[in-house]
């Protein structure tokens, strides 16, 4: 009862505040719709307030640079106005565009047209709801992907979240391949990224940042990743790969020291001693490293001694993830730090996460070398 009474009071107040802001705001740069407005009249009124033109023929959205719109895929839009069609005559100078959820082919065409009208779009994020969508249809995204080619000169950053690339059309793939100025690509929990996408990876020749993140096992072709590493070998300086590693993903770790000597930032899943040693030898410009040390019923002490002698001099921060059991002694840690200092290394921070509890002796060793040791325990 209390919640009902609160809602009856608070919702009209919030609606009035929103209408006041929309009516009186000027020179908007960022607009966010973090949820679908299901009240037709209220939604239409908000759009009208934002798009009404003044005596100079300008609306409040003419200078908008960033637009975020979330339409939950399991919700059918009830508004009488199509969101992007209503905005198309008012917004053409976006730098950043974020859309979550496409629940109909009409919506896909609306988004496609909206993207095509932008003059210099630099960053785009396309996402589905993270728990899956009963309305997800690759045909919707084939339509939207095809429109990206209209931004061939300006588009530099692409982020895809929770999308499946199964049955991507040749036309849509060609559109992705045409984007020859992409410097940042982030693929988070995307599926069915198979060998048919290798032609796209070949075109990513000026990539500076690449992220592939999967909550569990990878759903991406290793050949695609290898091709991307080769294609961007002259420019890539930030590489993030996160997934539960299985045996077949070994080639990637061998390619990194061969092709990516200019890396500055590196975040990897489980790694073996010989792989990390090779990376330390080749990736001499590293400033940040995050990885999970492999566990093979033996200590990393001897490997730490070797790694300390090879550590890149510019490496300042290291994070070892998911240390859930004993993996190295204080002696191994001392060898590692000593080797780093003997090379005039810049390491100043080591962060260890996981269930394993480091006793005070580990912190004493870190203090000897003036290195900050940080632990973050996971209790589950």
DOVEX-36693 format. One record per atom (N, C-alpha, C, O): x, y, z; residue in one letter. Coordinates in steps of 0.001 Angstrom, whole numbers, plus 500000, padded with zeros to 6 digits. Layout:
BEGIN
XYZA...
***
This chain:
BEGIN
500816498797500000X500000500000500000X500861501268500000X500588502224499274X501906501249500834X502781502416500903X503439502682499557X503546503831499127X503884501604498887X504519501760497582X503543502316496559X503920503146495732X502280501864496604X501274502363495676X501032503851495892X500939504621494936X500930504248497162X500701505669497462X501898506501497023X501743507602496495X503105505960497250X504311506676496846X504355506852495334X504710507923494839X503989505783494586X504000505844493127X503006506872492608X503302507616491673X501825506909493218X500809507853492780X501262509298492958X500848510183492209X502106509527493943X502608510880494200X503860511162493372X503983512219492753X504799510188493370X506121510449492777X506098510463491255X506780511283490640X505320509563490630X505338509483489165X504856510776488509X505513511256487585X503733511363488946X503338512654488351X504385513745488555X504592514581487675X505042513740489707X506087514735489969X507251514552489003X507756515524488441X507678513302488811X508781513020487890X508396513368486448X509201513915485693X507166513044486086X506713513377484738X506717514887484510X507132515368483456X506253515617485502X506233517079485401X507659517621485304X507930518534484524X508564517054486099X509957517497486052X510564517229484682X511264518079484132X510294516035484123X510816515701482804X510283516654481747X511041517110480891X509009516957481790X508429517874480814X509012519271480955X509256519955479961X509234519690482193X509839521007482430X511247521076481851X511619522058481210X512032520010482088X513399519986481580X513424519980480054X514205520704479438X512567519162479450X512539519087477986X512101520407477369X512574520789476298X511201521097478046X510695522364477517X511713523483477643X511742524396476818X512539523420478659X513425524548478958X514905524284478701X515730525181478875X515249523077478293X516668522796478015X517053523386476663X516218523522475768X518311523730476531X518805524310475276X520198523751474990X520952523412475902X520515523667473708X521844523205473280X522209521851473897X523317521673474403X521285520915473853X521534519580474388X522692518917473656X522779518984472430X523574518280474406X524692517531473820X524526516028473983X524989515253473146X523864515615475061X523672514195475337X522218513930475714X521633514657476517X521643512884475126X520270512501475421X520225511001475676X520697510213474857X519654510605476817X519579509189477186X518140508790477473X517436509458478229X517712507688476858X516456507031477204X516817505643477731X516935504699476949X516994505508479050X517472504231479612X516398503148479712X516689502034480147X515185503451479324X514119502450479348X513041502888478354X513002504046477938X512182501964477984X511107502259477052X509955502943477777X509453502434478779X509541504094477267X508381504800477823X507136504205477193X506932504318475984X506297503567478012X505156502839477474X503847503622477536X502800503119477129X503903504826478036X502727505691478014X502754506498476717X503589507385476542X501831506178475812X501826506808474493X501819508329474563X502651508996473948X500886508854475308X500700510306475350X501924510998475927X502376512019475409X502445510444476984X503613511048477627X504838510974476714X505575511950476580X505054509797476080X506184509640475160X506087510640474007X507067511310473681X504924510740473399X504747511640472266X504951513094472670X505489513895471905X504512513422473888X504676514780474371X506146515120474566X506576516224474230X506917514188475102X508349514398475297X509043514626473951X509848515547473807X508725513783472976X509331513918471647X508969515258471030X509821515917470435X507706515669471166X507275516956470608X508021518121471248X508437519054470561X508186518061472568X508895519143473264X510344519256472796X510890520354472691X510962518097472515X512367518101472101X512556518486470641X513601519018470265X511558518218469827X511734518420468377X511047519674467840X511273520057466693X510218520312468652X509589521553468194X510651522580467832X511626522767468560X510452523241466704X511446524197466209X511115525617466657X509945525983466765X512152526417466919X511953527810467313X511802528688466074X511698528184464956X511789529995466281X511560530905465153X512725530894464156X512590531376463031X513880530335464581X515010530211463658X515024528865462935X515929528580462151X514008528039463209X513938526736462568X514815525681463216X515081524646462605X515273525922464452X516149524974465157X515404524341466327X514601524996466991X515675523077466571X515097522389467727X516158522238468801X517318522601468606X515745521701469930X516681521509471039X517699520405470766X518655520235471523X517493519664469694X518359518510469398X519330518759468253X520088517863467880X519318519950467696X520149520197466518X521645520017466774X522391519640465870X522083520286468007X523512520174468332X523830518923469136X524900518824469737X522901517958469149X523110516752469939X524311515962469414X524468515784468206X525158515488470342X526362514733469978X526308513275470419X526963512427469814X525547512971471452X525495511604471970X524047511201472231X523304511913472906X523660510052471688X522300509549471870X522346508112472356X522990507264471739X521658507835473471X521558506489474041X520079506123474120X519281506852474710X519722504996473524X518321504569473557X518266503069473838X518898502270473148X517494502701474871X517341501296475252X515886500898475074X514985501473475685X515678499908474231X514356499334474023X514459497846474329X514924497074473490X514031497434475517X514159496041475915X513511495134474878X512365495347474484X514255494119474440X513808493277473335X512525492529473629X511825492124472701X512195492332474913X510965491598475230X509787492536475450X508745492135475969X509969493811475043X508885494775475146X508477495232473746X509336495607472947X507211495207473445X506724495745472190X506462497233472402X505716497613473304X507070498066471577X506893499502471716X505445499889471456X504884499554470413X504838500599472413X503426500944472304X503214502367471804X502087502740471480X504266503163471735X504099504563471381X503652504707469942X504004503900469080X502864505755469692X502366505986468343X503457506572467450X503364506475466226X504465507163468025X505567507718467251X506725506725467222X507064506136468248X507331506540466054X508571505780465999X509706506685466461X509866507797465958X510485506208467412X511491507051468068X512454507665467065X512627508884467037X513085506830466237X514117507345465337X513532508148464181X514156509106463725X512361507780463704X511728508567462636X511396509961463135X511531510943462406X510957510038464395X510607511334464974X511821512232465142X511705513457465120X512990511616465310X514203512402465546X514999512687464275X515882513545464277X514698511981463201X515543512020462002X515717513417461429X516786513734460908X514702514255461510X514795515600460934X515482516592461856X515645517761461506X515881516132463027X516458517037464023X517883516689464420X518591517528464976X518311515465464144X519637515019464588X520420514491463394X520011513520462757X521544515131463094X522384514651461990X523872514828462265X524703514562461397X524214515282463487X525622515550463803X526123514739464998X526968515207465761X525599513524465158X526018512693466287X527481512277466159X527982512007465068X528149512235467315X529469511599467415X529320510163467913X530049509268467485X528357509955468830X528195508659469481X526725508242469434X525828509036469718X526502506979469068X525147506433468990X525118505071469671X525915504188469353X524177504908470626X524020503653471360X522574503201471233X521655503952471560X522370501968470754X521030501394470702X521046499987471288X521885499159470933X520108499735472188X519940498385472736X518544497888472411X517549498453472865X518480496828471624X517211496191471332X516607496594469999X516344497772469757X516390495609469136X515643495802467888X514600494694467841X514944493523467680X513337495051467981X512306494023468118X511391493889466899X510379493191466959X511741494552465795X510935494410464580X511746494855463383X512725495587463525X511342494418462209X512035494824460996X511789496303460715X512636496973460124X510638496811461136X510366498241460974X511341499067461803X511836500099461350X511611498608463012X512583499306463858X513978499260463239X514721500240463300X514333498119462644X515641497984462003X515795498979460867X516835499628460752X514772499109460020X514833500071458920X514886501509459435X515555502362458853X514183501764460518X514191503098461119X515589503458461624X516068504570461398X516239502515462307X517601502749462804X518563502910461641X519430503783461660X518411502069460630X519277502131459454X519209503499458788X520240504080458449X518001504013458601X517840505330457993X518440506414458872X519079507344458379X518231506289460188X518756507280461128X520282507328461060X520865508412461039X520926506174461026X522392506122460915X522854506760459614X523831507508459601X522165506472458531X522557506985457216X522500508504457149X523224509118456365X521640509118457969X521493510569457954X522588511298458722X522719512516458606X523374510568459504X524429511207460291X525594511612459393X525961510892458464X526166512773459684X527237513309458835X528615512778459215X529427512467458344X528879512674460521X530213512254460954X530125511400462219X530678511767463256X529450510294462138X529332509397463281X530679508722463546X531277508132462646X531146508816464792X532476508293465126X532415507010465952X533288506151465828X531397506878466787X531321505721467694X529908505170467661X528941505923467778X529781503848467500X528464503213467518X528501501970468386X529441501177468320X527458501806469208X527276500602470016X525911500014469705X524889500692469805X525908498739469325X524676498002469079X524631496836470049X525585496066470151X523523496711470757X523454495714471822X522064495088471887X521063495696471507X522038493860472380X520793493228472780X520797493089474296X521832493245474944X519633492796474849X519541492618476287X520369491405476696X520319490371476030X521121491518477770X522139490527478099X521585489142478390X522305488155478241X520345489041478796X519785487730479098X519112487068477895X518406486070478039X519336487625476727X518789487016475523X517500487688475107X516844488360475903X517152487499473859X515997488168473301X515149487198472504X515652486521471607X513876487126472824X512979486275472061X512688486879470690X512176486203469797X513028488195470531X512797488844469257X514064488958468416X514023489526467325X515204488423468906X516461488613468173X516370487967466800X515945486820466660X516778488724465796X516718488253464416X517897488840463672X518026490061463590X518764487995463125X519936488482462410X519536489347461228X520301490224460826X518358489125460661X517921489947459537X517780491403459945X518033492301459142X517380491644461184X517305493017461670X518691493658461646X518850494802461223X519680492910462103X521034493466462172X521710493496460803X522582494333460573X521332492612459900X521830492719458528X521452494074457931X522250494696457229X520234494521458213X519777495819457722X520587496952458333X521003497872457629X520811496887459638X521547497948460326X523029497922459935X523622498970459682X523627496722459885X525033496624459467X525238497251458092X526243497921457853X524287497032457193X524410497557455832X524505499080455831X525180499655454977X523843499734456771X523862501201456819X525178501766457332X525458502948457132X525994500941457992X527255501443458551X528205501933457467X529055502785457727X528070501404456262X528954501817455170X528773503287454816X529633503880454164X527643503887455250X527439505316454998X528353506171455866X528495507371455632X528973505555456868X529865506282457778X531325505858457576X532126505897458509X531650505464456376X532948504878456084X534109505811456415X535175505345456819X533923507099456253X535017508047456488X535193508398457954X536315508610458414X534097508462458687X534162508997460055X534185507938461145X534779508160462200X533546506780460915X533384505795461990X534722505199462409X535455504645461590X535031505324463720X536311504854464241X536169503826465360X537118503103465661X535001503758465971X534826502873467131X533522502104467008X532459502692466811X533613500775467126X532443499901467065X532418499029468310X533436498475468725X531219498919468900X531037498037470048X529760497232469831X528676497794469676X529904495904469821X528767495000469679X528624494196470969X529607493656471476X527407494114471499X527154493388472741X525989492416472565X524912492794472103X526222491169472938X525180490137472950X524519489953471582X523320489687471495X525302490097470529X524800489870469175X525273488509468679X526336488028469072X524485487906467826X524889486668467155X525129486967465683X524343487669465046X526227486429465146X526574486659463750X526215485469462864X526658485379461719X525416484565463401X524955483443462591X524111483963461434X523213484781461631X524404483485460227X523662483844459016X523769485321458671X522835485897458113X524902485941458998X525109487315458546X525132487316457022X525733486429456416X524499488278456405X524407488308454949X525708488806454335X526506489476454989X525904488465453063X527105488914452350X527123490433452243X528184491052452333X525963491029452052X525878492486451944X526271493161453252X526999494153453255X525786492616454359X526117493178455665X527605493008455967X528245493920456492X528152491840455633X529575491589455860X530429492523455012X531446493031455484X530031492750453785X530763493681452911X530746495094453476X531715495842453342X529638495448454107X529548496770454733X530553496899455877X531227497921456005X530651495851456714X531639495863457798X533055495948457235X533906496657457773X533296495222456152X534629495221455533X535000496577454951X536180496909454844X533994497359454576X534269498660453951X534734499710454950X535253500755454557X534549499436456246X534900500424457274X536401500374457530X536872499614458376X537135501176456805X538598501073456802X539293502011457775X540513502169457732X538501502644458669X539119503579459606X538819503200461058X538886504047461949X538486501923461295X538125501480462648X539385501342463512X540291500566463207X539408502112464587X540547502089465502X540230501367466815X541135500986467558X538951501187467088X538542500508468322X537406499548468014X536393499941467437X537577498275468404X536544497260468198X536367496481469494X537323495920470028X535125496452469997X534818495722471221X533684494750470938X532616495138470463X533932493485471236X532944492433471036X532684491774472386X533515491013472884X531550492064472964X531233491559474305X530086490556474224X528962490897473856X530399489312474578X529411488231474609X528685488060473276X527487487778473236X529423488233472203X528887487971470873X529107486502470517X530070485881470968X528201485956469701X528234484529469394X528346484281467903X528103485161467077X528726483043467590X528781482569466202X529679483441465328X529340483761464189X530836483818465888X531807484572465101X532753483566464464X533817483266465006X532357483056463319X533034481937462683X534015482405461603X534242483602461423X534587481434460895X535609481735459896X535103482610458761X535897483250458071X533781482645458559X533253483467457470X533464484961457713X533274485776456810X533861485315458944X534138486716459260X535606487088459064X535991488230459316X536421486147458623X537847486409458459X538118487540457478X539095488273457628X537255487687456472X537446488769455501X537331490134456170X537986491093455763X536488490212457204X536380491452457982X537659491678458780X538176492795458820X538173490623459419X539397490747460206X540564491237459358X541414491981459848X540614490832458101X541697491248457204X541686492753456956X542727493344456672X540517493372457063X540387494799456769X540682495688457977X540740496911457844X540867495091459138X541080495875460358X542568496198460516X543232495700461425X543063497021459631X544507497266459546X544994498471460345X546201498680460460X544076499272460900X544500500438461692X543968500347463122X543897501349463834X543602499148463526X543025498934464854X544039499241465948X545184498793465890X543608500009466946X544467500340468081X544021499630469359X544843499315470219X542716499379469479X542158498713470653X541228497598470208X540350497806469371X541429496400470779X540522495297470498X540175494597471801X541056494278472599X538870494358472012X538394493627473177X537451492521472730X536519492753471961X537708491313473224X536745490227473080X536491489661474466X537408489168475123X535235489735474908X534879489299476258X533718488322476167X532696488619475548X533876487155476786X532798486168476893X532694485740478344X533712485507478996X531484485633478856X531302485274480263X531839483884480573X532341483631481668X531728482984479599X532187481616479820X533129481214478679X534215481778478544X532719480253477868X533572479792476779X533455480717475583X532422481348475363X534532480786474815X534549481654473640X533635481105472560X533551479896472348X532954482012471885X532139481656470730X532659482439469534X531924483170468870X533942482264469286X534613483011468232X535678482117467603X536307481311468288X535869482264466327X536867481479465619X538275481930466012X538572483125466016X539130480974466338X540513481329466634X541190481892465396X542048482768465508X540820481407464221X541378481943462973X541031483419462807X541845484205462323X539810483791463215X539417485202463152X540331486047464040X540810487100463619X540570485583465265X541429486325466185X542865486410465677X543501487460465771X543363485318465148X544736485307464621X544854486272463446X545821487028463350X543863486242462551X543888487146461399X543823488596461847X544514489450461291X543005488879462840X542909490250463355X544238490709463934X544657491845463709X544907489825464685X546214490164465265X547224490477464165X547980491443464267X547235489669463126X548162489904462017X547838491206461294X548740491976460964X546562491452461049X546158492631460286X546495493925461005X546852494918460370X546385493919462327X546583495154463101X547939495204463791X548122495965464742X548882494409463329X550168494266464019X550943495587464110X551734495766465037X550734496498463183X551483497758463188X550858498834464063X551495499852464334X549627498628464509X548906499695465208X548330499296466564X548125500163467414X548063498015466790X547366497595468006X548226497839469250X549362497372469329X547670498576470220X548404498809471470X547624498396472710X548166498394473816X546324498040472527X545538497551473659X544784496301473237X543993496333472294X545031495198473938X544398493921473630X543785493339474900X544472493142475902X542475493067474842X541756492470475967X541041491230475447X540188491324474564X541389490068475995X540722488818475637X540333488125476939X541193487768477743X539025487940477138X538539487328478372X537535486234478046X536466486507477501X537875485018478376X536954483890478296X537572482728479048X538743482777479425X536796481691479264X537303480489479929X538111479712478899X537557479180477938X539405479649479101X540294479080478097X540216477550478061X540203476879479093X540165477034476841X540236475594476626X541402475314475690X542000476234475133X541716474044475526X542956473665474850X543104474199473439X544214474512473010X541970474312472688X542129474679471290X542570476125471086X543033476484470003X542431476960472120X542876478342471989X544317478480472476X544573479003473560X545232478011471671X546649478110471995X547409478980471004X548395479626471359X546944478991469762X547657479700468713X547696481206468960X548684481865468638X546628481744469527X546578483184469792X547759483623470647X548392484641470366X548055482852471693X549107483231472637X550486483156471993X551416483832472431X550616482348470968X551885482277470231X552018483442469261X553130483864468943X550887483963468791X550926485062467819X551224486401468476X551814487279467846X550832486569469713X551005487867470383X552463488319470395X552735489438469960X553421487510470871X554815487984470864X555397488138469462X556364488879469280X554836487461468479X555353487554467113X554910488842466437X555702489495465758X553632489213466622X553069490319465842X552782491594466641X552639492663466048X552695491506467966X552194492650468732X553241493213469686X552993493339470885X554383493542469162X555468494077469999X555185495491470498X555876495977471393X554174496162469928X553875497544470325X552800497634471399X552362498732471745X552370496495471930X551313496515472951X551726497325474177X552865497256474639X550767498093474687X550939498850475924X550072498263477032X550462498236478200X548891497795476644X547905497279477600X547500495884477160X547079495684476021X547630494902478076X547342493510477729X546574492833478855X547015492829480004X545419492259478516X544574491556479478X544202490214478866X543522490167477841X544649489109479494X544488487774478918X543885486798479922X543979487014481131X543266485722479428X542808484652480322X544004483810480783X545140484283480758X543755482583481195X544809481708481719X546013481645480788X545880481463479578X547198481803481389X548426481794480600X549427480839481233X549449480670482452X550261480212480396X551276479280480860X552637479971480907X552851480966480215X553564479446481724X554848480127481906X555586480445480615X556071481564480453X555686479490479690X556427479743478458X555775480830477619X556467481573476923X554442480933477677X553746481972476921X554032483348477511X554279484304476775X553999483450478828X554248484743479468X555699485159479286X555984486342479100X556607484217479336X558024484516479102X558223485075477700X558939486062477528X557600484458476692X557715484940475312X557149486343475167X557711487170474449X556036486616475847X555441487953475791X556359488981476427X556521490076475887X556964488653477567X557887489571478218X559094489868477329X559595490992477317X559555488877476596X560705489077475725X560406490024474565X561254490823474167X559181489924474027X558859490656472791X558088491950473016X558324492945472330X557181491939473961X556303493111474152X556943494065475151X556496494180476292X557969494730474720X558819495534475608X558215496884475981X558765497593476823X557089497248475363X556472498547475638X555307498435476629X554648499431476929X555056497232477131X553932497023478042X553991497946479258X555043498137479868X552826498514479591X552678499334480789X551748498652481784X551907498800482996X550757497889481255X549790497200482117X549620495769481633X549518495516480433X549588494824482588X549363493416482277X548388492824483291X548546493000484499X547372492118482778X546447491387483636X546262489998483047X546001489860481852X546397488961483880X546241487595483391X545990486652484556X546091487041485719X545662485411484230X545475484362485231X546583483335485062X546744482772483979X547345483086486112X548434482121486058X547886480701486030X547002480355486814X548406479890485136X547951478503485035X548362477722486280X549369478024486921X547567476721486602X547865475889487764X548097474456487297X547196473815486757X549310473964487509X549665472604487095X550302471817488230X551225471030488019X549791472045489445X550308471342490633X551783471602490873X552488470750491415X552250472770490474X553638473142490771X553722474640490997X552848475399490578X554785475051491664X554976476457491974X555489477221490753X556128476653489867X555196478512490729X555696479410489679X557040480033490082X557523480928489388X557649479589491170X558844480261491688X559961480388490659X560473481486490443X560347479282490019X561428479341489031X561041480226487850X561878480949487308X559786480168487461X559316481008486352X559348482478486744X559666483334485919X559021482776487997X559069484154488466X560492484704488397X560696485875488076X561473483855488699X562864484294488619X563215484684487189X563843485718486959X562807483855486227X563060484152484812X562289485391484372X562830486251483677X561035485479484775X560211486615484381X560761487926484933X560701488954484258X561294487899486150X561892489102486725X563072489591485917X563311490795485827X563813488667485329X564977489043484510X564581489566483138X565390490185482446X563320489315482740X562868489695481396X561775490763481405X561378491239480341X561291491141482555X560141492033482642X560380493316481849X561443493924481977X559415493738481035X559559495001480289X559790496168481247X559108496285482265X560737497015480923X561123498080481834X559995499066482113X559940499652483194X559086499257481139X558015500245481308X556784499679482007X555839500419482281X556779498396482298X555620497766482922X555451498290484353X556316498087485205X554333498962484600X554105499607485886X553100498872486764X553230498873487988X552087498238486144X551040497588486927X550786496178486406X550670495955485201X550703495229487341X550398493838487009X549226493383487870X549139493715489052X548332492620487259X547247491991488016X547228490505487710X547123490103486551X547332489686488756X547172488240488636X545784487882489161X545485488079490339X544943487355488275X543537487106488598X543308485669489070X544027484751488677X542315485497489902X541832484181490319X542933483302490915X543063482128490570X543709483883491800X544688483108492563X543939482473493735X543760483092494784X543509481237493538X542633480584494520X543354479560495377X542746478943496252X544653479373495134X545435478424495926X546896478868495891X547246479827495204X547727478176496624X549159478506496658X549776478304495273X549651477232494682X550452479355494756X551046479260493428X552489479753493389X553239479398492479X552881480561494361X554269481023494427X554578481423495864X553698481845496614X555847481281496227X556281481571497590X556790483005497687X556880483717496687X557117483407498897X557726484730499080X559099484779498425X559543485844497995X559775483636498344X561085483604497673X560917483876496174X561673484648495585X559927483238495574X559672483478494158X559304484919493896X559751485501492908X558481485517494778X558086486903494624X559293487828494768X559405488826494057X560205487488495704X561408488316495891X562296488252494650X562829489276494223X562462487071494070X563252486946492839X562659487799491716X563374488454490957X561350487765491641X560663488527490593X560901490023490776X561274490713489827X560688490524491986X560878491951492248X562336492357492094X562632493429491567X563260491494492556X564681491820492455X565104491931490988X565826492855490613X564655490994490171X564984491055488752X564469492324488113X565144492938487287X563267492712488503X562682493942487977X563532495153488359X563821495993487507X563934495252489618X564739496395490067X566121496391489429X566660497453489118X566705495201489228X568017495124488576X567969495628487137X568986496062486596X566791495573486517X566626496062485152X566153497520485126X565796498052484075X566158498154486303X565639499521486410X564190499598485945X563770500570485317X563439498554486268X562033498511485876X561183499497486658X561558499934487745X560031499844486089X559145500840486684X557968500230487438X557045500948487823X557987498913487654X556880498260488330X556653498874489711X557575498951490523X555417499310489971X555108499908491272X553848499344491906X553496499714493026X553144498421491177X551870497948491697X551620496516491235X551675496221490041X551346495630492190X550962494252491895X549656493971492619X549580494069493844X548620493617491845X547313493319492422X547015491840492236X547170491296491143X546587491198493313X546281489768493286X544845489571493759X544483489985494860X544028488935492918X542638488664493284X542413487163493360X543117486392492708X541444486751494145X541137485335494293X540873484969495742X540764485838496608X540774483680495992X540425483177497328X541640482978498230X541511482933499454X542826482858497616X544014482558498417X544392483764499283X544379484905498820X544726483492500538X545084484544501481X546604484672501551X547294483721501918X547119485831501203X548559486089501323X548866486517502755X548210487402503303X549863485883503347X550211486291504702X551114487534504663X551486488003503587X551455488054505829X552167489327505934X553531489283505266X554026490318504819X554152488110505188X555491488020504593X555496488480503133X556481489059502675X554422488232502405X554342488690501016X554365490211500948X555019490798500086X553647490837501863X553612492296501892X554963492863502314X555377493916501828X555654492163503223X556983492605503641X557964492588502468X558774493502502313X557883491546501647X558751491455500468X558463492612499513X559389493234498993X557184492901499283X556817494009498397X557358495331498927X557830496169498159X557287495515500247X557791496753500849X559296496896500680X559797498012500541X560020495792500689X561476495835500492X561837496526499173X562850497218499075X560987496322498163X561282496853496832X560406498050496469X560343498469495313X559725498595497501X558893499783497319X557830499560496245X557579500423495404X557211498375496298X556143498028495361X554858497807496150X554854497096497155X553789498409495699X552506498286496377X551868496942496021X551643496645494848X551581496140497033X550920494853496852X549476494984497319X549213495296498480X548542494741496400X547125494880496701X546454493518496535X546703492814495556X545616493155497480X544867491900497371X543388492198497418X542943493100498127X542646491445496668X541184491544496664X540629490120496678X540703489401495682X540087489737497797X539624488362497986X538233488162497396X537352489011497531X538061487029496746X536754486576496294X536311485436497193X537032484451497349X535150485559497776X534695484576498752X533865483463498143X533389482584498862X533684483485496824X532860482460496174X533578481906494963X533048481031494278X
***
